[in-house]
Amino acid sequence: MKFEIAADMEYGVTGKGTIILNIHALRSPNQAVLFETFSVEPYVRTEELTSAHGENRFIRLDIPKKADLRISYKATVDTSHKITDHRKQKPVPVARLEPSVFPYLYPSRYCQSDKLYRLANNKFGHIRNPYVQVVKLTEWIHRNVEYLSGSTNSQTSAYDTVTEQAGVCRDFAHLGIALCRALSIPARYFTGYSYKLVPQDFHACFEAYLGGDWVLFDATKLAPLNGMVKIATGRDAADTAIANIFGNITGGYIQVSCNAIDGFVPHNYIPSEMKGVSYL
């Protein structure tokens, strides 16, 4: 499936500073970047970096003086995914998990799974199939947390979302991750461009590690699961922030788009059929 994605951003800089952007489509075996352009006006020194585990592509902007920056990114991306069947999914003990997924079992800044252990196990611990556990907790979040733009801020955690019962996509994702980890299911944050998202913006959801696959879930249900272009994955939003700012810099205008080409047909997972969507 091919998508044309774009992001236009503006920043006001009052002195020397640095911005580390995370808006480029990830290159992976299942996601090919066919074409992309990146520009900054006025010119500043830029450098592309890759995270240690290859799950993020960063652009570091070295800004020497006061400026009004205009940033533009455009790309054509070819993505692919597989439908995973979990009808016979069995729990995998932590003792048998691959060491590479251990960081996605632990509590993190925004996903305090240790504080939500009792809630997760009281509501979902009786379910034997781990895929069904994640489906049910995703449905529970969708029913019990109101999607409310502007209701939270950069400090809001999964524990806050449970008590406030409102949030935006990052809060829905953090809560899903925390509940999964409380059930000993590795889970990680997924950020990307999303087809059919209204209004268009960067979108957050989460992946759970099930049967050797990272399976995608979105408790907001605002976009088709096969319509995502991955930017990055991490323990939570702290690992995948669209921009990390160092210096006296103020964010301004942001416009994001994701358009499908070549007759793309969107779909979602169907929990009753025990099927999920996996991006590798």
C-alpha positions in Angstrom: 0.0 0.0 0.0 1.4 3.4 -1.0 0.9 6.6 0.9 1.9 10.2 0.3 2.7 11.8 3.6 3.7 15.4 4.5 4.5 17.5 7.6 4.9 21.3 7.6 6.1 22.9 10.9 7.2 26.3 12.1 9.4 27.2 15.1 10.3 30.6 16.6 14.0 30.6 17.8 15.2 33.5 19.9 18.8 32.4 20.2 21.2 29.5 19.8 19.5 26.1 20.2 18.9 22.6 18.9 15.8 20.7 17.7 15.8 16.9 17.3 12.9 16.0 15.0 11.3 12.6 14.7 9.0 13.0 11.7 10.6 10.8 9.0 9.0 7.6 7.9 10.9 4.6 9.3 12.7 2.4 6.9 12.2 -1.3 7.6 11.7 -4.6 5.8 8.0 -3.9 5.6 8.1 -0.2 4.9 10.0 1.3 2.0 10.6 5.0 1.6 10.3 5.4 -2.2 10.9 9.1 -2.3 11.3 11.9 0.3 12.4 15.5 0.6 13.2 17.5 3.7 13.9 21.2 3.8 14.5 24.0 6.4 14.2 27.7 5.8 16.3 29.6 6.5 19.2 27.2 6.1 20.6 25.6 9.3 22.9 22.6 9.7 21.0 19.3 9.8 22.2 15.8 10.5 20.3 12.5 10.2 20.7 10.0 13.0 19.3 6.6 13.7 18.4 5.2 17.2 20.5 2.4 18.6 17.9 -0.2 17.9 16.9 1.3 14.5 13.3 2.2 15.6 13.6 5.9 15.0 15.1 8.2 12.4 16.1 11.6 13.9 17.0 14.9 12.3 19.2 17.1 14.4 18.9 20.9 13.6 21.8 23.0 14.9 20.4 26.6 15.1 23.1 29.2 15.6 21.0 32.3 16.1 17.5 33.9 16.1 15.3 32.7 13.3 11.8 31.8 12.3 12.2 28.2 11.0 9.9 26.7 8.4 10.3 22.9 8.1 8.8 20.8 5.3 8.9 17.0 4.9 7.3 15.0 2.1 7.5 11.3 1.3 6.0 8.5 -0.7 6.0 5.3 1.3 5.1 1.7 0.4 3.9 -0.2 3.5 2.9 -3.8 4.0 1.5 -5.8 6.9 0.2 -9.2 7.7 -3.0 -10.5 9.2 -2.2 -12.5 12.3 -4.4 -15.4 13.5 -4.7 -15.7 17.3 -7.4 -18.3 17.7 -5.1 -20.7 19.5 -2.9 -18.1 21.2 -1.5 -19.2 24.6 0.2 -17.1 27.3 4.0 -17.0 27.1 5.7 -17.0 30.5 8.2 -14.2 31.0 10.9 -16.9 31.5 10.4 -17.8 27.8 10.3 -14.3 26.3 13.1 -13.0 24.1 15.4 -10.6 26.0 14.9 -7.9 23.3 11.3 -7.4 24.5 12.2 -7.0 28.2 12.2 -3.1 28.1 8.5 -3.3 27.0 7.5 -5.2 30.1 8.8 -2.7 32.6 6.9 0.4 33.9 8.0 3.6 32.2 7.5 7.3 32.7 4.0 7.4 31.2 3.0 3.8 31.6 3.0 2.9 35.3 2.0 -0.7 34.9 2.9 -1.4 38.5 0.2 1.0 39.7 -2.4 -0.6 37.4 -1.6 -4.3 38.1 -4.7 -4.8 40.3 -7.1 -3.1 37.8 -5.7 -5.1 34.8 -5.8 -8.4 36.5 -9.3 -7.9 38.1 -10.8 -7.0 34.7 -8.8 -9.1 32.3 -6.7 -11.6 34.3 -9.3 -14.4 34.0 -9.0 -14.4 30.1 -6.6 -17.2 29.0 -6.0 -16.1 25.4 -3.5 -13.1 25.6 -4.8 -11.7 22.2 -8.3 -11.6 23.6 -7.0 -9.9 26.7 -5.6 -7.1 24.6 -8.7 -6.9 22.5 -10.9 -6.6 25.6 -8.7 -4.0 27.3 -8.6 -2.0 24.1 -12.5 -2.1 24.0 -12.6 -1.2 27.6 -10.5 1.9 27.1 -12.6 2.9 24.1 -15.8 2.6 26.1 -14.5 4.2 29.4 -12.2 7.0 28.2 -13.6 9.9 26.3 -11.5 11.2 23.4 -11.3 14.9 24.3 -8.9 17.2 22.5 -7.0 19.5 24.8 -8.0 17.6 27.9 -4.4 16.5 28.8 -0.9 17.7 28.6 2.7 16.4 28.2 2.7 15.3 31.9 -0.4 13.1 31.7 0.3 9.4 32.4 -1.7 6.2 32.0 -2.6 6.4 35.7 -3.9 9.9 35.2 -6.0 8.8 32.3 -7.7 6.1 34.3 -8.8 8.7 37.0 -9.7 11.5 34.6 -11.4 9.2 32.0 -10.5 11.5 29.2 -7.5 12.0 26.8 -6.1 12.1 23.3 -4.5 9.4 21.3 -1.2 9.3 23.2 -3.2 8.9 26.5 -5.2 6.0 25.0 -2.0 4.4 23.8 -0.2 4.8 27.2 -3.1 3.3 29.0 -3.2 0.3 26.6 0.5 -0.2 27.1 0.3 0.0 30.9 -2.5 -2.5 31.1 -0.7 -5.0 28.8 2.5 -4.8 30.8 0.5 -5.3 34.0 -0.7 -8.6 32.4 2.9 -9.5 31.5 2.3 -8.8 27.8 5.2 -6.7 26.3 3.8 -3.5 24.7 5.3 -0.5 23.0 4.2 2.9 21.8 3.7 3.4 18.0 3.6 6.9 16.4 3.0 7.6 12.7 1.0 9.2 10.0 -2.5 7.9 9.7 -4.9 7.7 6.7 -8.5 8.8 7.3 -7.6 10.5 10.6 -9.8 13.6 11.2 -8.4 16.1 11.7 -5.1 15.1 10.2 -2.3 15.0 12.7 0.5 12.7 13.9 -1.2 9.6 15.5 -0.3 7.4 18.4 -1.4 3.8 19.1 0.3 0.7 20.6 1.7 -2.7 19.7 1.5 -5.8 21.8 4.0 -8.7 21.4 1.9 -11.7 20.7 3.0 -15.0 19.2 6.3 -13.5 18.1 4.6 -10.6 16.3 4.1 -7.0 17.2 0.4 -6.6 16.7 -1.2 -3.1 16.4 -4.1 -1.8 18.5 -5.8 1.6 18.5 -8.2 2.2 21.4 -9.4 5.5 19.8 -10.7 3.7 16.7 -10.2 6.9 14.7 -8.3 5.3 11.8 -7.9 2.0 9.9 -5.1 -0.2 11.3 -3.8 -0.9 7.8 -3.6 2.8 7.0 -0.6 3.6 9.2 2.9 4.8 8.1 5.2 4.2 11.0 7.5 6.9 12.3 8.9 5.3 15.4 8.3 2.9 18.3 9.5 3.1 21.9 8.6 2.5 25.5 6.3 5.5 25.6 5.9 9.0 24.1 9.2 10.1 25.8 11.1 7.8 23.3 9.1 8.9 20.3 8.5 12.6 20.6 7.9 14.4 17.3 10.3 17.1 18.5 12.7 17.5 21.4 13.7 21.1 21.9 16.8 22.5 23.6 17.0 26.3 24.0 14.5 29.1 23.8 12.4 27.8 21.0 8.6 28.0 20.6 6.6 25.7 18.4 4.0 27.2 16.1 2.1 26.0 13.0 1.9 22.3 12.3 0.1 20.7 9.3 0.2 16.9 8.6 -1.3 14.8 5.8 -1.5 11.2 4.8 -3.1 10.3 1.5 -3.5 6.8 0.0 -2.7 6.0 -3.6 -3.2 2.9 -5.8 -6.7 2.0 -4.7 -6.1 1.4 -1.0 -9.0 -0.3 0.9 -9.0 0.5 4.6 -10.0 -2.1 7.2 -9.9 -2.7 10.9 -9.3 -5.8 13.0 -12.3 -8.0 13.8 -12.0 -9.3 17.3 -14.6 -12.0 16.9 -12.5 -13.6 14.2 -9.4 -13.4 16.3 -7.3 -11.6 13.7 -4.8 -8.7 14.2 -2.7 -6.5 12.0 1.1 -6.7 12.4 3.7 -4.2 11.0 7.2 -5.5 11.2 
